[in-house]
Amino acid sequence: MSDHKAIGDLNSHGGLQRISLCILALVLLFSFRSDHRFDGRDILQQIYSRYHGKWYHNLQYTQDVNFFKKGKNNGTQRWYERILFPTVLRIDYIDPKKRNIDIITRDTMWEFRKRLLRNVIPGMGDGIFLSGGLYFYTLEEDEQKLKDMGINLDKFFKTNWKNRPVYVLGADRENSRENQIWFDANNLYIVRLLNFYGGSRQDQVLEGQVHLNGGWNETKTSIYINDTLVLAQTNSDLVSDAPVNPADFDPGQILANKPAQ
């Protein structure tokens, strides 16, 4: 009897040890989870999961652009824009027959006037990325691109703006002078971009979003420099995933077909 009792005591003791170890493991697990600080990467992951593999692959629209100087209208132009995600935007200015074209990739802009190359400007592709290009890369590539744009993903806050809840990436409080991207908290599209250059503050407000084949696009954009309106854009005739000719987006093709001198 005493031997059986001793074995029973050992089994009981071992069972208590196993239970204690399980409880300790659970405590440690929840401790690690509670230590995780919710930041901009979590919001980016949420946005990426919503639209990766679903966003439309190309978009075309007509854009009416109003320029402002000292608060007064300083001219109007009509642009015809086509985006081929994730890397190329083509803009035909005024009358497409005049062949005044800009082609913007994720790292360069080519300016053509009457099919002649006038200028090459590096580093102009952030707009393509933010318009939907980010859903065609990996999440790690998106994080690096946002870092390159000056967005600090360690910082994030939630607030209400224009009667809607928004997520703000790049800052942890309002009125912070840090580059920021503001997302509608429900549909997870961009509604505002804040950029700071030296002593200047650029505020880009995107409104009138419409749903297009798995994604969204704004129909109105207003750009303010130090709270003064400098540019207003209105998009119309939006068409997503229409058939496209890749050659139309290739600067080399335009150069190859330039008019005779």
Secondary structure per residue as TSV (DSSP state, phi and psi in degrees):
chain	resnum	aa	ss	phi	psi
A	1	M	-	360.0	-41.9
A	2	S	H	-64.6	-36.9
A	3	D	H	-64.6	-44.0
A	4	H	H	-61.9	-38.3
A	5	K	H	-65.5	-40.5
A	6	A	H	-63.6	-42.3
A	7	I	H	-63.5	-41.6
A	8	G	H	-61.3	-39.7
A	9	D	H	-64.5	-39.5
A	10	L	H	-65.0	-43.7
A	11	N	H	-61.5	-42.2
A	12	S	H	-63.8	-41.8
A	13	H	H	-65.3	-41.8
A	14	G	H	-64.6	-38.1
A	15	G	H	-63.9	-40.2
A	16	L	H	-64.7	-37.7
A	17	Q	H	-61.8	-43.6
A	18	R	H	-63.6	-42.2
A	19	I	H	-62.5	-42.1
A	20	S	H	-63.9	-40.4
A	21	L	H	-64.8	-39.2
A	22	C	H	-63.6	-43.1
A	23	I	H	-63.8	-42.5
A	24	L	H	-61.6	-41.9
A	25	A	H	-62.4	-42.2
A	26	L	H	-64.4	-42.0
A	27	V	H	-61.0	-45.0
A	28	L	H	-63.6	-40.5
A	29	L	H	-59.7	-50.7
A	30	F	H	-70.2	-27.6
A	31	S	H	-65.5	-44.9
A	32	F	H	-63.1	-40.6
A	33	R	H	-64.1	-42.1
A	34	S	H	-70.1	-23.2
A	35	D	H	-76.5	-17.1
A	36	H	-	-67.3	123.6
A	37	R	-	-92.6	118.4
A	38	F	-	-64.7	125.5
A	39	D	-	-140.0	-167.9
A	40	G	H	-63.6	-25.7
A	41	R	H	-65.5	-35.3
A	42	D	H	-66.1	-39.4
A	43	I	H	-67.8	-43.1
A	44	L	H	-59.5	-41.6
A	45	Q	H	-61.2	-40.9
A	46	Q	H	-64.2	-44.0
A	47	I	H	-66.3	-45.4
A	48	Y	H	-61.2	-43.7
A	49	S	H	-64.3	-32.0
A	50	R	H	-68.5	-39.5
A	51	Y	H	-118.6	-12.8
A	52	H	T	-62.1	127.8
A	53	G	T	81.6	-1.3
A	54	K	T	-119.3	-25.6
A	55	W	S	-63.6	144.8
A	56	Y	-	-60.5	154.5
A	57	H	S	-93.1	-20.9
A	58	N	E	-151.3	161.2
A	59	L	E	-149.2	140.4
A	60	Q	E	-134.1	148.2
A	61	Y	E	-164.7	165.2
A	62	T	E	-100.5	135.4
A	63	Q	E	-123.6	122.5
A	64	D	E	-96.8	124.0
A	65	V	E	-115.3	127.6
A	66	N	E	-114.0	125.0
A	67	F	E	-97.6	143.3
A	68	F	E	-127.3	142.9
A	69	K	E	-134.9	121.8
A	70	K	T	53.3	40.0
A	71	G	T	83.0	-0.8
A	72	K	E	-116.2	146.9
A	73	N	E	-61.4	128.1
A	74	N	E	-120.1	23.8
A	75	G	E	131.8	154.9
A	76	T	E	-134.7	141.2
A	77	Q	E	-135.4	158.2
A	78	R	E	-115.9	126.9
A	79	W	E	-116.7	145.2
A	80	Y	E	-111.2	117.6
A	81	E	E	-117.7	141.5
A	82	R	E	-136.3	130.3
A	83	I	E	-113.5	131.6
A	84	L	E	-116.7	102.2
A	85	F	T	-73.2	146.2
A	86	P	T	-100.4	8.2
A	87	T	T	-126.9	-12.6
A	88	V	E	-131.5	135.8
A	89	L	E	-124.7	130.5
A	90	R	E	-114.8	131.8
A	91	I	E	-121.2	122.3
A	92	D	E	-103.3	123.7
A	93	Y	E	-94.0	139.0
A	94	I	S	56.7	-92.2
A	95	D	-	-112.3	110.5
A	96	P	G	-56.1	-24.3
A	97	K	G	-67.6	-21.5
A	98	K	G	-78.5	-8.9
A	99	R	-	62.4	32.5
A	100	N	-	-86.6	110.0
A	101	I	E	-135.8	141.7
A	102	D	E	-117.6	135.4
A	103	I	E	-119.4	123.1
A	104	I	E	-116.5	125.6
A	105	T	-	-106.6	-173.5
A	106	R	S	-70.2	-10.2
A	107	D	S	-135.0	-2.5
A	108	T	E	-152.0	149.1
A	109	M	E	-120.8	130.6
A	110	W	E	-106.2	124.4
A	111	E	E	-100.5	121.0
A	112	F	E	-115.1	136.8
A	113	R	E	-127.2	117.5
A	114	K	T	53.7	42.5
A	115	R	T	67.7	6.3
A	116	L	E	-98.2	133.0
A	117	L	E	-71.0	119.6
A	118	R	E	-100.9	-33.9
A	119	N	E	-158.2	151.8
A	120	V	E	-128.7	123.5
A	121	I	E	-122.5	124.4
A	122	P	E	-79.8	157.0
A	123	G	S	69.8	49.8
A	124	M	-	-119.3	11.6
A	125	G	-	-96.9	9.2
A	126	D	H	-61.3	-34.9
A	127	G	H	-63.1	-37.9
A	128	I	H	-64.7	-43.9
A	129	F	H	-58.8	-47.4
A	130	L	H	-76.0	-22.5
A	131	S	H	-75.8	-9.5
A	132	G	T	150.8	-14.1
A	133	G	G	-58.5	-29.7
A	134	L	G	-62.0	-21.5
A	135	Y	G	-82.7	0.3
A	136	F	G	-109.4	-0.8
A	137	Y	S	-106.6	178.8
A	138	T	-	-80.5	161.3
A	139	L	H	-62.4	-36.9
A	140	E	H	-65.6	-38.8
A	141	E	H	-66.1	-37.7
A	142	D	H	-63.5	-43.1
A	143	E	H	-60.0	-42.6
A	144	Q	H	-66.9	-40.9
A	145	K	H	-63.0	-43.2
A	146	L	H	-64.9	-37.8
A	147	K	H	-61.2	-42.8
A	148	D	H	-63.0	-27.4
A	149	M	T	-85.1	1.4
A	150	G	T	85.3	18.8
A	151	I	-	-93.7	117.1
A	152	N	-	-88.1	103.4
A	153	L	T	-74.8	-5.1
A	154	D	T	-71.6	-16.4
A	155	K	-	-112.6	141.8
A	156	F	E	-165.2	146.8
A	157	F	E	-153.6	164.1
A	158	K	E	-116.8	137.4
A	159	T	E	-149.9	-177.6
A	160	N	E	-112.8	136.0
A	161	W	-	-147.9	128.9
A	162	K	S	52.3	45.7
A	163	N	S	62.5	33.9
A	164	R	S	-146.9	149.7
A	165	P	E	-76.3	139.4
A	166	V	E	-135.0	150.7
A	167	Y	E	-100.4	136.4
A	168	V	E	-117.8	120.0
A	169	L	E	-100.7	135.5
A	170	G	S	108.2	-9.1
A	171	A	-	-147.9	160.3
A	172	D	S	-116.6	10.4
A	173	R	S	-161.8	158.5
A	174	E	T	-71.7	156.9
A	175	N	T	65.8	19.4
A	176	S	-	-83.0	136.9
A	177	R	-	-90.7	64.7
A	178	E	S	-133.9	148.2
A	179	N	-	-60.2	135.0
A	180	Q	E	-140.9	151.1
A	181	I	E	-124.4	127.5
A	182	W	E	-107.0	128.0
A	183	F	E	-116.1	137.6
A	184	D	E	-57.9	126.9
A	185	A	T	-72.6	-18.2
A	186	N	T	-93.1	-52.5
A	187	N	T	-95.2	-10.1
A	188	L	-	61.2	35.8
A	189	Y	-	-106.1	160.3
A	190	I	E	-76.4	134.5
A	191	V	E	-120.4	-13.4
A	192	R	E	-160.7	143.1
A	193	L	E	-129.0	129.0
A	194	L	E	-118.3	126.1
A	195	N	E	-131.7	143.2
A	196	F	E	-121.8	125.5
A	197	Y	E	-124.8	105.0
A	198	G	T	60.1	-119.3
A	199	G	T	-95.8	3.7
A	200	S	E	-99.3	150.1
A	201	R	E	-123.2	118.2
A	202	Q	E	-102.7	124.0
A	203	D	E	-118.6	113.5
A	204	Q	E	-110.6	118.1
A	205	V	E	-109.3	124.7
A	206	L	E	-112.1	126.9
A	207	E	E	-137.8	171.4
A	208	G	-	63.9	40.6
A	209	Q	-	-64.9	139.7
A	210	V	E	-123.2	147.4
A	211	H	E	-83.6	131.7
A	212	L	E	-137.5	100.7
A	213	N	T	46.2	57.6
A	214	G	T	93.2	-2.4
A	215	G	E	-146.8	-162.4
A	216	W	E	-138.9	162.5
A	217	N	E	-153.6	143.5
A	218	E	-	-75.3	154.0
A	219	T	S	-110.2	-7.1
A	220	K	E	-144.0	132.2
A	221	T	E	-131.1	132.2
A	222	S	E	-122.8	132.7
A	223	I	E	-118.4	126.9
A	224	Y	E	-117.7	137.9
A	225	I	E	-112.8	117.9
A	226	N	T	50.7	45.7
A	227	D	T	71.2	10.5
A	228	T	E	-109.8	127.1
A	229	L	E	-66.2	127.2
A	230	V	E	-119.5	-19.9
A	231	L	E	-154.6	135.1
A	232	A	E	-131.4	128.4
A	233	Q	E	-122.4	137.7
A	234	T	E	-124.7	124.9
A	235	N	E	-100.1	138.5
A	236	S	E	-141.7	168.8
A	237	D	E	54.6	45.7
A	238	L	E	-75.5	130.1
A	239	V	E	-134.5	127.5
A	240	S	E	-108.8	149.7
A	241	D	S	55.4	39.6
A	242	A	-	-81.0	156.7
A	243	P	-	-59.1	137.5
A	244	V	-	-131.0	156.2
A	245	N	-	-104.5	109.8
A	246	P	G	-54.7	-27.6
A	247	A	G	-62.7	-26.7
A	248	D	G	-66.0	-17.7
A	249	F	G	-106.3	7.9
A	250	D	-	-104.9	110.7
A	251	P	H	-56.3	-34.0
A	252	G	H	-62.2	-35.9
A	253	Q	H	-68.2	-37.1
A	254	I	H	-67.8	-40.9
A	255	L	H	-64.1	-38.4
A	256	A	H	-68.0	-25.8
A	257	N	T	-108.1	22.1
A	258	K	-	-66.3	154.4
A	259	P	-	-68.0	155.2
A	260	A	-	-64.9	144.1
A	261	Q	-	-81.7	360.0
